[in-house]
Amino acid sequence: MGTDFHFLEITVKTLCGFVVILLLTRMLGKKQLSNVTFFTYVTGITIGSLTASMVIEPDTNFFEGLVSLALWAILTVLVEFLSLKSSKARVLLDGQPTLVIKKGEILEEALAQCRLNMDDLSMMLRKEDVFSIKDVAYAILEPNGQLSVMKKKVPKVYHGTTCTFKNQQQMFFPQSLSWIATLLRKI
């Protein structure tokens, strides 16, 4: 009977914990997934850890765990509200973007402040389809750890060809093979 009760208790606690996590994620909003900063990352881990302790640990009072979760969620909402209303609080809580490449030059001091090495920067640039620093005008390390890249503008060179269509001579600039094929079908 003792193990049956323990099994039933764990089942009820798990179901309640699941419902609480579901409600908290709805209350905390989409930022938890869409724009993960270090604070929102730690908050997610903490809420999961509190819930797991509340459900699994036999010494943890279930209702005290609920109060702890509710308090953590309320504090998180207050901090996010504060960061929405105050730019100073937002910078303090979330950090600010850091320019790491300026006019094609790597800003080594900025990399050091962000604790980012050249291998990490190169990997992040490759994710943005940049394989040479020379192709980058600016790169900014965002507070959520993503790299925003502005590539240097490369002038497009078109080689024009003069063609005659139905006794009309005109200059055209081929955009793609399918565009050329469409023009040739009109002849």
C-alpha positions as CSV (number, residue, x, y, z in Angstrom):
1,M,0.0,0.0,0.0
2,G,2.9,2.4,0.8
3,T,4.4,2.2,-2.8
4,D,0.9,2.5,-4.3
5,F,0.3,5.7,-2.4
6,H,3.8,7.0,-3.3
7,F,3.1,6.3,-7.0
8,L,-0.2,8.0,-6.8
9,E,1.3,11.0,-5.0
10,I,4.1,11.3,-7.7
11,T,1.5,11.0,-10.4
12,V,-0.7,13.8,-8.9
13,K,2.3,16.0,-8.3
14,T,3.6,15.5,-11.8
15,L,0.2,16.4,-13.4
16,C,-0.1,19.4,-11.2
17,G,3.5,20.5,-12.0
18,F,2.7,20.1,-15.7
19,V,-0.3,22.3,-15.4
20,V,1.6,24.9,-13.4
21,I,4.5,24.9,-16.0
22,L,1.9,25.2,-18.8
23,L,0.2,28.2,-17.1
24,L,3.6,29.9,-16.3
25,T,4.9,29.6,-19.8
26,R,1.7,31.2,-21.1
27,M,1.9,33.9,-18.5
28,L,5.6,34.6,-19.1
29,G,5.0,34.9,-22.9
30,K,6.8,34.1,-26.1
31,K,10.0,35.9,-25.2
32,Q,11.1,32.8,-23.4
33,L,11.5,31.1,-26.8
34,S,11.8,33.8,-29.4
35,N,14.4,36.1,-27.8
36,V,16.4,34.2,-25.2
37,T,18.7,36.4,-23.2
38,F,20.8,35.1,-20.4
39,F,18.2,36.1,-17.9
40,T,15.3,34.4,-19.7
41,Y,17.5,31.3,-20.2
42,V,18.3,31.1,-16.4
43,T,14.6,31.8,-15.6
44,G,13.5,28.8,-17.7
45,I,16.1,26.5,-16.1
46,T,15.1,27.7,-12.6
47,I,11.4,27.2,-13.2
48,G,12.1,23.7,-14.5
49,S,14.3,22.9,-11.6
50,L,11.8,24.2,-9.0
51,T,9.1,22.1,-10.6
52,A,11.2,19.0,-10.7
53,S,12.1,19.4,-7.1
54,M,8.5,20.0,-6.2
55,V,7.4,16.8,-7.9
56,I,10.2,14.4,-7.2
57,E,11.7,15.4,-3.8
58,P,9.7,13.7,-1.0
59,D,11.0,16.3,1.5
60,T,9.7,19.2,-0.5
61,N,6.2,20.4,0.4
62,F,4.2,20.6,-2.8
63,F,2.3,23.8,-1.8
64,E,5.6,25.5,-0.7
65,G,6.9,24.6,-4.2
66,L,3.9,26.2,-5.8
67,V,4.4,29.3,-3.8
68,S,8.1,29.4,-4.9
69,L,7.1,28.9,-8.5
70,A,4.5,31.6,-8.4
71,L,6.9,34.0,-6.7
72,W,9.6,33.3,-9.3
73,A,7.1,33.9,-12.1
74,I,5.8,37.2,-10.5
75,L,9.4,38.4,-10.1
76,T,10.2,37.5,-13.7
77,V,7.2,39.4,-15.0
78,L,8.1,42.4,-12.9
79,V,11.7,42.4,-14.2
80,E,10.4,42.1,-17.8
81,F,7.9,44.9,-17.2
82,L,10.7,47.1,-15.7
83,S,12.9,46.4,-18.7
84,L,10.1,47.3,-21.1
85,K,9.6,50.7,-19.3
86,S,13.2,51.6,-18.7
87,S,16.0,51.5,-21.2
88,K,18.5,51.7,-18.3
89,A,17.0,48.6,-16.7
90,R,16.9,46.8,-20.0
91,V,20.6,47.4,-20.5
92,L,21.4,46.3,-17.0
93,L,19.2,43.2,-17.2
94,D,19.7,42.1,-20.8
95,G,22.9,43.8,-21.8
96,Q,23.4,45.8,-25.0
97,P,24.6,45.0,-28.5
98,T,28.4,45.0,-29.0
99,L,30.0,46.1,-32.3
100,V,32.7,43.4,-33.1
101,I,33.5,44.2,-36.7
102,K,33.6,47.8,-38.0
103,K,34.3,48.6,-41.7
104,G,35.8,45.2,-42.2
105,E,38.1,45.4,-39.2
106,I,37.8,43.1,-36.2
107,L,37.5,45.0,-32.9
108,E,39.6,42.8,-30.7
109,E,38.9,44.7,-27.5
110,A,35.1,44.2,-28.1
111,L,35.7,40.5,-28.7
112,A,37.6,40.2,-25.4
113,Q,34.9,42.0,-23.5
114,C,32.3,39.5,-24.9
115,R,34.7,36.6,-24.2
116,L,34.5,35.7,-27.9
117,N,37.4,34.1,-29.7
118,M,38.2,34.2,-33.4
119,D,37.1,30.6,-33.9
120,D,33.6,31.4,-32.4
121,L,33.4,34.6,-34.5
122,S,34.3,32.7,-37.6
123,M,31.7,30.1,-36.9
124,M,29.0,32.7,-36.3
125,L,30.0,34.5,-39.5
126,R,29.8,31.2,-41.5
127,K,26.2,30.7,-40.2
128,E,25.5,34.1,-41.9
129,D,27.1,32.8,-45.1
130,V,30.1,34.9,-44.6
131,F,33.4,33.2,-45.2
132,S,35.8,36.2,-45.3
133,I,36.0,39.1,-42.9
134,K,36.7,41.3,-45.9
135,D,33.0,40.7,-46.9
136,V,31.7,42.3,-43.7
137,A,31.0,46.0,-43.2
138,Y,29.7,45.6,-39.7
139,A,29.0,42.8,-37.2
140,I,27.1,43.2,-34.0
141,L,26.9,40.6,-31.2
142,E,23.4,40.9,-29.8
143,P,22.4,40.5,-26.2
144,N,20.9,37.1,-27.0
145,G,24.2,35.8,-28.4
146,Q,23.2,36.1,-32.1
147,L,25.5,37.8,-34.5
148,S,23.9,40.4,-36.9
149,V,26.0,41.0,-40.0
150,M,25.9,43.8,-42.6
151,K,27.8,42.6,-45.6
152,K,29.7,45.1,-47.7
153,K,27.8,46.1,-50.8
154,V,29.3,44.5,-53.9
155,P,28.5,46.4,-57.1
156,K,26.6,44.1,-59.5
157,V,28.2,44.1,-62.9
158,Y,25.9,43.3,-65.8
159,H,27.2,42.6,-69.3
160,G,24.7,43.9,-71.7
161,T,24.1,42.4,-75.0
162,T,22.6,44.0,-78.0
163,C,19.9,41.8,-79.7
164,T,17.4,42.3,-82.4
165,F,13.9,41.2,-81.8
166,K,11.4,41.7,-84.7
167,N,13.4,44.4,-86.3
168,Q,13.9,46.2,-83.0
169,Q,17.4,46.6,-81.6
170,Q,17.4,46.8,-77.8
171,M,19.8,46.3,-75.0
172,F,19.0,43.6,-72.4
173,F,20.7,42.5,-69.2
174,P,20.3,38.8,-68.5
175,Q,19.0,38.2,-65.0
176,S,18.8,34.4,-65.2
177,L,18.7,31.6,-67.7
178,S,14.9,31.2,-67.4
179,W,14.5,34.9,-68.2
180,I,16.7,34.5,-71.4
181,A,14.7,31.3,-72.3
182,T,11.5,33.3,-72.0
183,L,12.8,36.0,-74.3
184,L,14.0,33.5,-76.9
185,R,10.6,31.8,-76.9
186,K,9.1,35.1,-77.9
187,I,11.2,35.2,-81.1
